[in-house]
Amino acid sequence: GAVVSQHPSRVICKSGTSVKIECRSLDFQATTMFWYRQFPKQSLMLMATSNEGSKATYEQGVEKDKFLINHASLTLSTLTVTSAHPEDSSFYICSAHGGLGTDTQYFGPGTRLTVL
Amino acid sequence: AQSVTQLDSQVPVFEEAPVELRCNYSSSVSVYLFWYVQYPNQGLQLLLKYLSGSTLVKGINGFEAEFNKSQTSFHLRKPSVHISDTAEYFCAVSDRGGAQKLVFGQGTRLTINP
């Protein structure tokens, strides 16, 4: 089956610093990647949709200048949390979709971000 | 816009008993429905999906779900659960297959007791 990886799996940073999270599709080309955020004991909330070679589409209420998304290739998307604050602490999960003719998103294992 | 409601936040069940996790959705367009499972500190794994055709869908790990359009439901069932089924289960809907945005329910925590 399709495999999606995320790096790092866990990160702890100081308030005010920036953190980059990578999402890679290992055995298929992902035309679209999605970034989700999950607070403890809650569901996944879509943050943005990322298409290769174009700007990401952000959901309402998500600050695009704070959560920078880059989808530079068909196998890699990155999420950078800029000037992180404790309220940004969360579980960030990406998913990848293979484009036309496919119907399933494949999820990465998630990244636990803790901002001190 | 779509929405998904999982009616039970927690479901405790004894091992080898049957289980049903309920999911209802609302949408103004044709939908595609998914069930995902999440183990602690992990991402989501697809259990099964309904895109079209037979309303009874079989998935991995012995799970199945039935799409009921008139009741706008997609309940997940398993006839006999195992300890290893303890996890969080999410129902999700999209309006154009998995290519488009998934809207998730709140999740149901399934706990299997020995």
Boltz contact constraints between the chains, C-beta under 6 A:
constraints:
  - contact:
      token1: [A, 43]
      token2: [B, 104]
      max_distance: 6.0
  - contact:
      token1: [A, 43]
      token2: [B, 106]
      max_distance: 6.0
  - contact:
      token1: [A, 43]
      token2: [B, 107]
      max_distance: 6.0
  - contact:
      token1: [A, 44]
      token2: [B, 104]
      max_distance: 6.0
  - contact:
      token1: [A, 46]
      token2: [B, 101]
      max_distance: 6.0
  - contact:
      token1: [A, 93]
      token2: [B, 43]
      max_distance: 6.0
  - contact:
      token1: [A, 97]
      token2: [B, 99]
      max_distance: 6.0
  - contact:
      token1: [A, 103]
      token2: [B, 51]
      max_distance: 6.0
  - contact:
      token1: [A, 103]
      token2: [B, 97]
      max_distance: 6.0
  - contact:
      token1: [A, 103]
      token2: [B, 98]
      max_distance: 6.0
  - contact:
      token1: [A, 104]
      token2: [B, 98]
      max_distance: 6.0
  - contact:
      token1: [A, 105]
      token2: [B, 98]
      max_distance: 6.0
  - contact:
      token1: [A, 107]
      token2: [B, 43]
      max_distance: 6.0
  - contact:
      token1: [A, 107]
      token2: [B, 44]
      max_distance: 6.0
  - contact:
      token1: [A, 108]
      token2: [B, 43]
      max_distance: 6.0
  - contact:
      token1: [A, 109]
      token2: [B, 42]
      max_distance: 6.0
  - contact:
      token1: [A, 109]
      token2: [B, 43]
      max_distance: 6.0
  - contact:
      token1: [A, 110]
      token2: [B, 43]
      max_distance: 6.0
